Amino acid sequence: MSSIRYIESSPVDTGARIGRCQRPNGRAGGLLHGMDMSANHITSEPVPGRPAPVSRGPARVIAFAAYRQVVAETERDRILGAEWNRLAILVAEALCWRDPESVEAVGACVARLKRLVLEDWRAV
């Protein structure tokens, strides 16, 4: 015979013990073995093979102006690199086609590159 008994609830029961399964010693059965679900009783076990957590110091404040400057420089480098790649493609096409339109496209790309490079060097 099982040592678990069911407690009957009365109509005025607040619901604290309705349908709860208890052992003769007053502890609840099941997985928690008498522990309730309050935060005071939940403990975390260390995971084998994982290092223990390291306490961190206070959070650092990031200067957004410096961060934005880095993002702006990265964006400027990306645009400049794309224009240099475009020039290489246009030169290869002009070499292949040898027509006035291709030569004009190379000239326009060189003019854009000149403006971008001068702006880049002024920013430094």
ZIRA-V803444 format. One record per pair of residues at least 12 apart in sequence whose C-alpha atoms are under 8 Angstrom apart, sorted by the first residue. I is the first residue (numbers start at 0). J is the second residue. D is the distance in Angstrom with one decimal. If there is no record, write none. Layout:
I/J/D + I/J/D
//
This chain:
2/22/6.2 + 2/23/6.8 + 3/20/6.7 + 3/21/5.9 + 3/22/4.8 + 3/23/6.9 + 3/28/7.6 + 4/20/6.4 + 4/21/5.9 + 4/22/6.3 + 4/23/7.4 + 5/18/6.8 + 5/19/6.6 + 5/20/5.3 + 5/21/6.5 + 6/18/6.7 + 6/19/6.7 + 6/20/7.1 + 6/21/7.4 + 75/119/7.6 + 79/112/7.4 + 79/115/6.7 + 79/116/7.6 + 82/108/7.4 + 82/111/8.0 + 82/112/6.6 + 83/112/7.3 + 85/108/7.6 + 86/105/6.5 + 86/108/6.0 + 86/109/7.2 + 89/101/7.0 + 89/104/6.9 + 89/105/5.8 + 90/102/8.0 + 90/105/6.3 + 93/105/7.6
//
